[in-house]
Amino acid sequence: MSAQCEVAAKAAPMGVFERYLTLWVGLCIVAGVGLGHFLPAPFHAIGRMEVAQVNLPVAVLIWLMIIPMLLKIDFGALHQVKEHWKGIGVTLFINWAVKPFSMALLGWVFVATLFRPYLPADQIDSYIAGLILLAAAPCTAMVFVWSNLTNGEPHFTLSQVALNDAIMVVAFAPIVGLLLGLSSIVVPWDTLLLSVVLYIVVPVIVAQAWRKALLARRSLAVTLDRLGPLSLLALLTTLVLLFGFQGEQIIAQPLVILMLAVPITIQVYFNSGLAYLLNRKLGVAHCVAGPSALIGASNFFELAVAAAISLFGFQSGAALATVVGVLIEVPVMLSVVRIVNGSKDWYEGAKR
């Protein structure tokens, strides 16, 4: 296995944004709740800026978040899939055949059953929908951070993310529609398909065309550095808006966030652990198994937030559930990184 890992990237330190993402989200909660309570008029005005059920300010913010992330993806890396087919096969299995369904199951167990007496009755279905949206989209950007922190094989990570993004274009809507239907939640197919076009298809096309132009001018790296702060500002602004609309509900029931965090946390450990063990069983190198486990467990929360707002609105439980995923992303995923790194000797000690 060690020969395959010789080209693995050295672990890079997390940036201030990534390392303290939970803190920034916490501050957005406070700011959003406070502003929504004392200055409700601007939030209501923003909420009314819709065309065909698409909130225009949020659409712009989402594109500012997603397009810089997609600029990093080289779809030309798809030809490298065959070089790590076992690890890629495991990750695809987890991302598309396990994670959305395990999250739906956990939502039914915890939100619809165990926590039902403590949650707003009219939001139960919406919370489950948000959890499903969160799990149906594999992570795109933060995966590169997690891969670096586990000395992951860079070609595997790039090709896996490119393949997941390509699959997401055609698989996101059907999986979400299926699980919402199984949960007896009305599926607004026109809005769901519009969300896929607006927040997956269009950003992918724009990002790849822009990437090609930037590569021709040899200015891709400089552009990505400049767009980083803008992408961060867009994410934080979106979170402030969301919590501005969710403020009354959070104040009335502050434990809602904690209860929603339970199924999200469990699914991260379950899916990452399953991917890690399957890779070990198949004799996959540790530098591939690490990012495979992390890609299998993490979520494209920017897309989930956008889809939740489009489908169910700012004030919905679905929007709140997706934002809880943002809140716990970093601490939970960092703990998975520690487990993967700390178990390397055990992993490589497996008999082949």
One Martini backbone bead per residue (centre of mass of N, CA, C, O) as a GRO file, in nm:
protein
  352
    1MET     BB    1   0.053   0.064  -0.016
    2SER     BB    2   0.286   0.281   0.005
    3ALA     BB    3   0.333   0.346  -0.299
    4GLN     BB    4   0.059   0.501  -0.337
    5CYS     BB    5   0.144   0.729  -0.105
    6GLU     BB    6   0.390   0.899  -0.213
    7VAL     BB    7   0.191   1.128  -0.361
    8ALA     BB    8   0.090   1.244  -0.124
    9ALA     BB    9  -0.016   1.501   0.040
   10LYS     BB   10   0.057   1.731   0.248
   11ALA     BB   11  -0.042   1.860   0.523
   12ALA     BB   12  -0.267   2.123   0.559
   13PRO     BB   13  -0.360   2.393   0.696
   14MET     BB   14  -0.613   2.545   0.823
   15GLY     BB   15  -0.806   2.789   0.791
   16VAL     BB   16  -0.980   3.017   0.962
   17PHE     BB   17  -1.251   2.936   0.852
   18GLU     BB   18  -1.245   2.627   0.888
   19ARG     BB   19  -1.162   2.609   1.192
   20TYR     BB   20  -1.410   2.843   1.272
   21LEU     BB   21  -1.698   2.775   1.164
   22THR     BB   22  -1.864   2.733   1.421
   23LEU     BB   23  -1.826   3.020   1.527
   24TRP     BB   24  -1.952   3.173   1.290
   25VAL     BB   25  -2.228   3.043   1.313
   26GLY     BB   26  -2.284   3.134   1.601
   27LEU     BB   27  -2.276   3.440   1.533
   28CYS     BB   28  -2.508   3.425   1.324
   29ILE     BB   29  -2.724   3.345   1.519
   30VAL     BB   30  -2.714   3.596   1.695
   31ALA     BB   31  -2.745   3.809   1.471
   32GLY     BB   32  -3.005   3.702   1.338
   33VAL     BB   33  -3.192   3.699   1.584
   34GLY     BB   34  -3.157   3.997   1.659
   35LEU     BB   35  -3.239   4.128   1.386
   36GLY     BB   36  -3.514   3.982   1.355
   37HIS     BB   37  -3.636   4.112   1.615
   38PHE     BB   38  -3.561   4.435   1.570
   39LEU     BB   39  -3.550   4.397   1.221
   40PRO     BB   40  -3.795   4.265   1.034
   41ALA     BB   41  -3.848   4.419   0.765
   42PRO     BB   42  -3.598   4.344   0.586
   43PHE     BB   43  -3.657   4.037   0.588
   44HIS     BB   44  -3.936   4.049   0.455
   45ALA     BB   45  -3.841   4.185   0.194
   46ILE     BB   46  -3.648   3.959   0.106
   47GLY     BB   47  -3.864   3.727   0.108
   48ARG     BB   48  -4.030   3.874  -0.145
   49MET     BB   49  -3.782   3.818  -0.352
   50GLU     BB   50  -3.956   3.651  -0.597
   51VAL     BB   51  -3.910   3.396  -0.863
   52ALA     BB   52  -4.040   3.107  -0.898
   53GLN     BB   53  -3.955   3.043  -0.587
   54VAL     BB   54  -3.702   3.241  -0.609
   55ASN     BB   55  -3.462   3.385  -0.422
   56LEU     BB   56  -3.260   3.627  -0.531
   57PRO     BB   57  -3.051   3.692  -0.307
   58VAL     BB   58  -2.986   3.393  -0.249
   59ALA     BB   59  -2.895   3.309  -0.529
   60VAL     BB   60  -2.648   3.491  -0.534
   61LEU     BB   61  -2.512   3.379  -0.279
   62ILE     BB   62  -2.488   3.086  -0.376
   63TRP     BB   63  -2.312   3.141  -0.623
   64LEU     BB   64  -2.078   3.269  -0.454
   65MET     BB   65  -2.022   2.991  -0.314
   66ILE     BB   66  -2.010   2.768  -0.548
   67ILE     BB   67  -1.829   2.858  -0.788
   68PRO     BB   68  -1.548   2.865  -0.646
   69MET     BB   69  -1.556   2.558  -0.585
   70LEU     BB   70  -1.590   2.458  -0.888
   71LEU     BB   71  -1.318   2.575  -0.993
   72LYS     BB   72  -1.144   2.333  -0.861
   73ILE     BB   73  -1.271   2.147  -1.073
   74ASP     BB   74  -1.148   1.868  -1.272
   75PHE     BB   75  -1.298   1.682  -1.522
   76GLY     BB   76  -1.031   1.555  -1.637
   77ALA     BB   77  -0.995   1.352  -1.382
   78LEU     BB   78  -1.180   1.108  -1.469
   79HIS     BB   79  -0.949   0.922  -1.595
   80GLN     BB   80  -0.848   0.834  -1.286
   81VAL     BB   81  -1.056   0.628  -1.177
   82LYS     BB   82  -0.912   0.349  -1.250
   83GLU     BB   83  -0.672   0.378  -1.034
   84HIS     BB   84  -0.921   0.387  -0.786
   85TRP     BB   85  -1.177   0.190  -0.800
   86LYS     BB   86  -1.226   0.092  -0.512
   87GLY     BB   87  -1.251   0.361  -0.358
   88ILE     BB   88  -1.468   0.479  -0.547
   89GLY     BB   89  -1.678   0.257  -0.507
   90VAL     BB   90  -1.720   0.304  -0.206
   91THR     BB   91  -1.804   0.604  -0.216
   92LEU     BB   92  -2.047   0.570  -0.403
   93PHE     BB   93  -2.203   0.380  -0.221
   94ILE     BB   94  -2.230   0.575   0.016
   95ASN     BB   95  -2.342   0.837  -0.125
   96TRP     BB   96  -2.594   0.678  -0.301
   97ALA     BB   97  -2.681   0.400  -0.116
   98VAL     BB   98  -2.667   0.515   0.198
   99LYS     BB   99  -2.679   0.809   0.316
  100PRO     BB  100  -2.969   0.907   0.243
  101PHE     BB  101  -3.108   0.657   0.385
  102SER     BB  102  -2.984   0.681   0.669
  103MET     BB  103  -3.091   0.966   0.722
  104ALA     BB  104  -3.388   0.905   0.693
  105LEU     BB  105  -3.396   0.697   0.920
  106LEU     BB  106  -3.293   0.889   1.145
  107GLY     BB  107  -3.523   1.090   1.114
  108TRP     BB  108  -3.751   0.896   1.191
  109VAL     BB  109  -3.641   0.810   1.469
  110PHE     BB  110  -3.592   1.099   1.598
  111VAL     BB  111  -3.793   1.315   1.483
  112ALA     BB  112  -4.065   1.131   1.441
  113THR     BB  113  -4.027   0.997   1.742
  114LEU     BB  114  -3.839   1.068   1.993
  115PHE     BB  115  -3.868   1.406   1.943
  116ARG     BB  116  -4.163   1.488   1.883
  117PRO     BB  117  -4.265   1.615   2.166
  118TYR     BB  118  -4.022   1.860   2.127
  119LEU     BB  119  -4.152   1.944   1.855
  120PRO     BB  120  -4.287   2.098   1.604
  121ALA     BB  121  -4.546   1.956   1.440
  122ASP     BB  122  -4.530   2.139   1.161
  123GLN     BB  123  -4.196   2.050   1.121
  124ILE     BB  124  -4.119   1.753   1.090
  125ASP     BB  125  -4.108   1.711   0.781
  126SER     BB  126  -3.906   1.942   0.731
  127TYR     BB  127  -3.668   1.828   0.885
  128ILE     BB  128  -3.639   1.570   0.718
  129ALA     BB  129  -3.592   1.710   0.450
  130GLY     BB  130  -3.328   1.851   0.533
  131LEU     BB  131  -3.167   1.592   0.587
  132ILE     BB  132  -3.190   1.480   0.302
  133LEU     BB  133  -3.055   1.715   0.153
  134LEU     BB  134  -2.784   1.694   0.303
  135ALA     BB  135  -2.723   1.379   0.211
  136ALA     BB  136  -2.759   1.406  -0.123
  137ALA     BB  137  -2.482   1.587  -0.110
  138PRO     BB  138  -2.172   1.581  -0.181
  139CYS     BB  139  -1.886   1.704  -0.117
  140THR     BB  140  -1.656   1.957  -0.259
  141ALA     BB  141  -1.452   2.147  -0.087
  142MET     BB  142  -1.371   2.036   0.207
  143VAL     BB  143  -1.237   1.773   0.111
  144PHE     BB  144  -0.951   1.891   0.062
  145VAL     BB  145  -0.893   1.936   0.357
  146TRP     BB  146  -0.933   1.647   0.465
  147SER     BB  147  -0.725   1.514   0.280
  148ASN     BB  148  -0.476   1.667   0.378
  149LEU     BB  149  -0.508   1.578   0.687
  150THR     BB  150  -0.463   1.256   0.568
  151ASN     BB  151  -0.273   1.227   0.328
  152GLY     BB  152  -0.412   1.226   0.062
  153GLU     BB  153  -0.477   1.127  -0.251
  154PRO     BB  154  -0.510   1.364  -0.492
  155HIS     BB  155  -0.625   1.210  -0.740
  156PHE     BB  156  -0.856   1.078  -0.600
  157THR     BB  157  -1.002   1.327  -0.492
  158LEU     BB  158  -1.049   1.469  -0.762
  159SER     BB  159  -1.198   1.237  -0.913
  160GLN     BB  160  -1.425   1.197  -0.704
  161VAL     BB  161  -1.547   1.482  -0.711
  162ALA     BB  162  -1.602   1.492  -1.015
  163LEU     BB  163  -1.793   1.248  -1.017
  164ASN     BB  164  -2.001   1.350  -0.810
  165ASP     BB  165  -2.083   1.602  -0.970
  166ALA     BB  166  -2.187   1.453  -1.219
  167ILE     BB  167  -2.402   1.282  -1.068
  168MET     BB  168  -2.565   1.514  -0.929
  169VAL     BB  169  -2.714   1.621  -1.179
  170VAL     BB  170  -2.898   1.335  -1.196
  171ALA     BB  171  -2.944   1.230  -0.874
  172PHE     BB  172  -3.059   1.436  -0.672
  173ALA     BB  173  -3.363   1.457  -0.742
  174PRO     BB  174  -3.451   1.153  -0.730
  175ILE     BB  175  -3.365   1.100  -0.434
  176VAL     BB  176  -3.525   1.321  -0.298
  177GLY     BB  177  -3.802   1.240  -0.412
  178LEU     BB  178  -3.811   0.955  -0.297
  179LEU     BB  179  -3.772   1.024   0.013
  180LEU     BB  180  -4.006   1.220   0.038
  181GLY     BB  181  -4.221   1.017  -0.048
  182LEU     BB  182  -4.160   0.804   0.179
  183SER     BB  183  -4.225   1.052   0.395
  184SER     BB  184  -4.490   1.199   0.300
  185ILE     BB  185  -4.374   1.429   0.113
  186VAL     BB  186  -4.424   1.678  -0.080
  187VAL     BB  187  -4.327   1.701  -0.426
  188PRO     BB  188  -4.183   1.982  -0.586
  189TRP     BB  189  -4.068   1.925  -0.887
  190ASP     BB  190  -4.028   2.201  -1.019
  191THR     BB  191  -3.848   2.316  -0.788
  192LEU     BB  192  -3.637   2.093  -0.780
  193LEU     BB  193  -3.539   2.121  -1.075
  194LEU     BB  194  -3.469   2.421  -1.054
  195SER     BB  195  -3.250   2.383  -0.838
  196VAL     BB  196  -3.062   2.209  -1.008
  197VAL     BB  197  -3.013   2.417  -1.228
  198LEU     BB  198  -2.922   2.663  -1.045
  199TYR     BB  199  -2.716   2.483  -0.825
  200ILE     BB  200  -2.564   2.298  -1.059
  201VAL     BB  201  -2.563   2.336  -1.366
  202VAL     BB  202  -2.489   2.635  -1.394
  203PRO     BB  203  -2.233   2.643  -1.212
  204VAL     BB  204  -2.075   2.431  -1.371
  205ILE     BB  205  -2.064   2.578  -1.641
  206VAL     BB  206  -1.943   2.844  -1.544
  207ALA     BB  207  -1.689   2.729  -1.400
  208GLN     BB  208  -1.565   2.577  -1.647
  209ALA     BB  209  -1.541   2.820  -1.836
  210TRP     BB  210  -1.374   2.994  -1.642
  211ARG     BB  211  -1.141   2.796  -1.596
  212LYS     BB  212  -1.043   2.787  -1.886
  213ALA     BB  213  -0.976   3.090  -1.904
  214LEU     BB  214  -0.776   3.100  -1.661
  215LEU     BB  215  -0.575   2.890  -1.766
  216ALA     BB  216  -0.499   3.050  -2.023
  217ARG     BB  217  -0.397   3.297  -1.816
  218ARG     BB  218  -0.275   3.191  -1.547
  219SER     BB  219  -0.523   3.277  -1.300
  220LEU     BB  220  -0.656   3.076  -1.099
  221ALA     BB  221  -0.520   3.109  -0.818
  222VAL     BB  222  -0.573   3.413  -0.786
  223THR     BB  223  -0.883   3.397  -0.807
  224LEU     BB  224  -0.933   3.208  -0.567
  225ASP     BB  225  -0.816   3.398  -0.353
  226ARG     BB  226  -1.020   3.634  -0.407
  227LEU     BB  227  -1.292   3.458  -0.365
  228GLY     BB  228  -1.286   3.356  -0.075
  229PRO     BB  229  -1.408   3.601   0.088
  230LEU     BB  230  -1.673   3.612  -0.078
  231SER     BB  231  -1.777   3.331  -0.007
  232LEU     BB  232  -1.785   3.375   0.298
  233LEU     BB  233  -1.978   3.619   0.302
  234ALA     BB  234  -2.216   3.471   0.169
  235LEU     BB  235  -2.256   3.256   0.384
  236LEU     BB  236  -2.298   3.443   0.632
  237THR     BB  237  -2.536   3.602   0.515
  238THR     BB  238  -2.727   3.363   0.482
  239LEU     BB  239  -2.732   3.286   0.784
  240VAL     BB  240  -2.850   3.547   0.889
  241LEU     BB  241  -3.114   3.526   0.735
  242LEU     BB  242  -3.211   3.257   0.846
  243PHE     BB  243  -3.205   3.345   1.154
  244GLY     BB  244  -3.397   3.581   1.122
  245PHE     BB  245  -3.642   3.380   1.055
  246GLN     BB  246  -3.575   3.166   1.310
  247GLY     BB  247  -3.575   3.313   1.588
  248GLU     BB  248  -3.845   3.242   1.732
  249GLN     BB  249  -3.804   2.934   1.733
  250ILE     BB  250  -3.535   2.928   1.891
  251ILE     BB  251  -3.631   3.075   2.146
  252ALA     BB  252  -3.866   2.875   2.211
  253GLN     BB  253  -3.655   2.618   2.097
  254PRO     BB  254  -3.326   2.564   2.163
  255LEU     BB  255  -3.317   2.233   2.125
  256VAL     BB  256  -3.347   2.186   1.822
  257ILE     BB  257  -3.051   2.185   1.732
  258LEU     BB  258  -2.963   1.941   1.902
  259MET     BB  259  -3.166   1.734   1.782
  260LEU     BB  260  -3.060   1.764   1.485
  261ALA     BB  261  -2.759   1.678   1.547
  262VAL     BB  262  -2.782   1.378   1.605
  263PRO     BB  263  -2.828   1.243   1.320
  264ILE     BB  264  -2.587   1.381   1.183
  265THR     BB  265  -2.362   1.262   1.360
  266ILE     BB  266  -2.422   0.962   1.319
  267GLN     BB  267  -2.391   0.955   1.006
  268VAL     BB  268  -2.094   1.029   0.995
  269TYR     BB  269  -1.980   0.786   1.154
  270PHE     BB  270  -2.112   0.561   0.993
  271ASN     BB  271  -2.010   0.629   0.699
  272SER     BB  272  -1.708   0.651   0.757
  273GLY     BB  273  -1.673   0.370   0.886
  274LEU     BB  274  -1.774   0.201   0.648
  275ALA     BB  275  -1.570   0.300   0.438
  276TYR     BB  276  -1.313   0.223   0.590
  277LEU     BB  277  -1.372  -0.086   0.615
  278LEU     BB  278  -1.410  -0.149   0.312
  279ASN     BB  279  -1.126  -0.064   0.226
  280ARG     BB  280  -0.976  -0.267   0.402
  281LYS     BB  281  -1.107  -0.523   0.284
  282LEU     BB  282  -0.994  -0.435  -0.023
  283GLY     BB  283  -0.690  -0.314   0.005
  284VAL     BB  284  -0.671  -0.014   0.049
  285ALA     BB  285  -0.509   0.253   0.072
  286HIS     BB  286  -0.489   0.491   0.317
  287CYS     BB  287  -0.471   0.748   0.119
  288VAL     BB  288  -0.769   0.659   0.020
  289ALA     BB  289  -0.947   0.585   0.267
  290GLY     BB  290  -0.960   0.855   0.404
  291PRO     BB  291  -1.108   1.031   0.185
  292SER     BB  292  -1.337   0.829   0.145
  293ALA     BB  293  -1.462   0.861   0.428
  294LEU     BB  294  -1.503   1.175   0.410
  295ILE     BB  295  -1.673   1.187   0.151
  296GLY     BB  296  -1.895   0.988   0.262
  297ALA     BB  297  -1.979   1.202   0.512
  298SER     BB  298  -1.997   1.460   0.369
  299ASN     BB  299  -2.142   1.787   0.278
  300PHE     BB  300  -2.328   2.002   0.053
  301PHE     BB  301  -2.451   2.261   0.222
  302GLU     BB  302  -2.505   2.480   0.014
  303LEU     BB  303  -2.709   2.321  -0.153
  304ALA     BB  304  -2.903   2.247   0.076
  305VAL     BB  305  -2.983   2.534   0.150
  306ALA     BB  306  -3.092   2.620  -0.125
  307ALA     BB  307  -3.307   2.396  -0.157
  308ALA     BB  308  -3.466   2.452   0.104
  309ILE     BB  309  -3.553   2.738   0.033
  310SER     BB  310  -3.694   2.673  -0.237
  311LEU     BB  311  -3.897   2.448  -0.126
  312PHE     BB  312  -3.971   2.584   0.194
  313GLY     BB  313  -3.812   2.822   0.299
  314PHE     BB  314  -3.683   3.022   0.544
  315GLN     BB  315  -3.895   2.919   0.789
  316SER     BB  316  -3.806   2.636   0.776
  317GLY     BB  317  -3.697   2.333   0.895
  318ALA     BB  318  -3.513   2.265   0.655
  319ALA     BB  319  -3.323   2.506   0.675
  320LEU     BB  320  -3.231   2.452   0.965
  321ALA     BB  321  -3.114   2.165   0.924
  322THR     BB  322  -2.889   2.247   0.723
  323VAL     BB  323  -2.744   2.448   0.921
  324VAL     BB  324  -2.663   2.239   1.130
  325GLY     BB  325  -2.457   2.108   0.943
  326VAL     BB  326  -2.266   2.351   0.948
  327LEU     BB  327  -2.217   2.370   1.257
  328ILE     BB  328  -2.088   2.050   1.278
  329GLU     BB  329  -1.876   1.987   1.061
  330VAL     BB  330  -1.592   2.040   1.182
  331PRO     BB  331  -1.578   1.883   1.455
  332VAL     BB  332  -1.662   1.607   1.338
  333MET     BB  333  -1.452   1.580   1.104
  334LEU     BB  334  -1.199   1.610   1.283
  335SER     BB  335  -1.251   1.347   1.439
  336VAL     BB  336  -1.220   1.165   1.190
  337VAL     BB  337  -0.933   1.242   1.125
  338ARG     BB  338  -0.814   1.132   1.389
  339ILE     BB  339  -0.900   0.840   1.349
  340VAL     BB  340  -0.756   0.787   1.083
  341ASN     BB  341  -0.467   0.862   1.178
  342GLY     BB  342  -0.463   0.679   1.448
  343SER     BB  343  -0.531   0.398   1.257
  344LYS     BB  344  -0.303   0.328   1.051
  345ASP     BB  345  -0.163   0.078   1.171
  346TRP     BB  346  -0.412  -0.097   1.179
  347TYR     BB  347  -0.483  -0.082   0.880
  348GLU     BB  348  -0.190  -0.185   0.771
  349GLY     BB  349  -0.217  -0.467   0.944
  350ALA     BB  350  -0.373  -0.604   0.746
  351LYS     BB  351  -0.456  -0.891   0.593
  352ARG     BB  352  -0.413  -1.005   0.247
   0.00000   0.00000   0.00000
